[in-house]
């Protein structure tokens, strides 16, 4: 799995405000670790509008629906939860995700 990949991911049963069900997600863990480990770090996507910097980043999804990477939903998942490959996130958008993650995760 490459960093920047978009997959349909089975996020399973959760407790609110966690994201559950099968939904698209963005792989943000690095490709080298993804090749070694049985898990990846993903950010779930949502169609709930709008962009809220740095918590929600607009993603031009290949399926044609305006979608948003929801950074507070970041989580580690087993690679067995990855259902179907959708495509890749453009590098320009990944740079915005990286900037937003840096802001979101710092103290």
MORA-V230685 format. One record per residue. N is the residue number from 1. SS is DSSP state (H for helix, E for strand, L for the rest). PHI is phi in degrees with one decimal (* if undefined). OMEGA is omega as a letter, one per 30 degrees, with the letter a starting at -180 (NA if undefined). Layout:
N,SS,PHI,OMEGA  N,SS,PHI,OMEGA
//
This chain:
1,L,*,a  2,L,-95.3,l  3,L,-60.8,a  4,L,94.2,l  5,E,-73.3,l  6,E,-110.8,a  7,E,-134.0,l  8,E,-78.0,a  9,E,-127.3,l  10,E,-82.5,a  11,L,-89.3,l  12,L,62.7,l  13,L,-74.0,a  14,L,-144.0,l  15,L,-111.8,l  16,L,-56.5,g  17,L,-95.1,a  18,L,-65.7,l  19,L,-86.3,l  20,L,-121.7,a  21,L,58.4,l  22,E,-89.5,a  23,E,-148.6,l  24,E,-69.9,l  25,E,-147.2,a  26,E,-108.0,l  27,E,-77.8,a  28,L,-116.1,l  29,L,-72.5,a  30,L,-75.0,a  31,H,-60.2,a  32,H,-63.8,l  33,H,-67.6,l  34,H,-61.0,l  35,H,-74.4,a  36,H,-95.8,a  37,L,-87.2,l  38,L,-94.2,l  39,E,-143.2,l  40,E,-136.5,l  41,E,-102.5,a  42,E,-128.1,l  43,E,-116.3,l  44,E,-69.4,l  45,E,-106.2,l  46,E,-138.2,l  47,L,-95.8,l  48,L,-65.3,a  49,L,-75.3,g  50,L,-138.9,l  51,L,-74.3,l  52,E,-129.9,a  53,L,-67.6,f  54,L,-97.8,a  55,L,-88.4,l  56,E,-132.6,a  57,E,-117.3,l  58,E,-66.6,l  59,E,-121.3,l  60,E,-79.7,a  61,L,-75.1,l  62,L,-62.1,a  63,L,-85.9,l  64,L,89.4,l  65,L,-94.7,l  66,E,-63.8,a  67,E,-133.3,a  68,E,-135.2,l  69,E,-75.4,a  70,E,-101.5,a  71,H,-58.4,l  72,H,-62.4,l  73,H,-87.4,a  74,L,-54.0,l  75,E,-161.0,l  76,E,-91.2,l  77,E,-134.7,l  78,E,-65.9,l  79,H,-63.1,l  80,H,-68.0,l  81,H,-82.3,l  82,E,-77.9,a  83,E,-91.5,a  84,E,-136.3,l  85,E,-69.7,a  86,E,-105.1,a  87,E,160.1,a  88,E,-119.0,l  89,L,-81.9,l  90,L,-59.5,a  91,H,-59.8,l  92,H,-62.5,l  93,H,-70.2,l  94,H,-61.8,l  95,H,-62.8,l  96,H,-64.6,l  97,H,-62.9,l  98,H,-59.6,l  99,H,-61.9,a  100,H,-65.6,l  101,H,-61.6,l  102,H,-59.9,l  103,H,-69.7,a  104,H,-66.7,a  105,H,-93.2,a  106,L,-83.8,a  107,L,-94.0,NA
//
